[in-house]
Amino acid sequence: MARPSKHDGVLYKRSGTQFWWMRYRDKTGERRQEPTGTSDWHEAQRKLRERLQARDDNILEIVRKGEQLSFQEWVEFFLENYSKTPIRAPKTHQANGRAGKHLIKAFGLFKLAGITAEGIEGYLRGRLRQRVQIKTAAGIRQGSSLKPSTVHGEFRVLRRMLNVAVRKKLLPANPCSGVEFPVLVRHLFRPHYMSWSEQTKIEAEATPYLRNVIRIITETGLRVYRSWRR
């Protein structure tokens, strides 16, 4: 009879390496040993807890596959299985393909699980500094800077790709949720939200018909740069 294990999982260090290793048993009782890839004990503990949780949820092999799968392989799989018709329109597939080329160029050498929010923000900032490549008979020339809408479109495609990976249990969470899209400030103007005392002062100086306009604007919640659609 096998001796019962005292611990659910343990961390240890091998000689000649600064990284922590983890040892645990899977559902079948087989002992597994894996490097955590970090020298921080707290980060290694978090990695071990994720492994044990994945084991208890019966998704251990799927999570391990996500860590071994490269980002480029996942993009190609996504474009083939989740981007083409009839799942998506042809134009949507073309846009996904264009975005995928830029994303592979930036993250192709990374593992799918190695994509971080910091890396995504760095990619977005770098893309916003780039210029449009225009092909001419004399060669390629630099055009104007990329529009934020173009870069944001690539970000939406990346978020969609990683959302599918989360649903497939290849990622514990989507790193795009922690990304703040860089915004270029073109003017010093900032919206000012009117207080009740300011509204009464303006109404006191306004003509009767303007008072009604002021009340409609303030009390219906109209905001600067907001587009209203029926």
Protein Blocks (a to p, Z undefined) as FASTA:
>chain_A
ZZddfbfbdcdddehiabdcdddddfkopacdddehiabfklmmmmmmmmmmmmmnopmm
mmmmmmmpcfklmmmmmmmmmmbcfkbcfklmmmmmmmmmmmmmmmmmpcfklpcfklmm
mmmmmmmmpccddddfkbccddddddfklmmmmmmmmmmmmmmmmmnopafbdfklmpcc
ddddfbfcdcddddfklmmmmmmmpcfklmmmmmmmmmnopaehiacdZZ
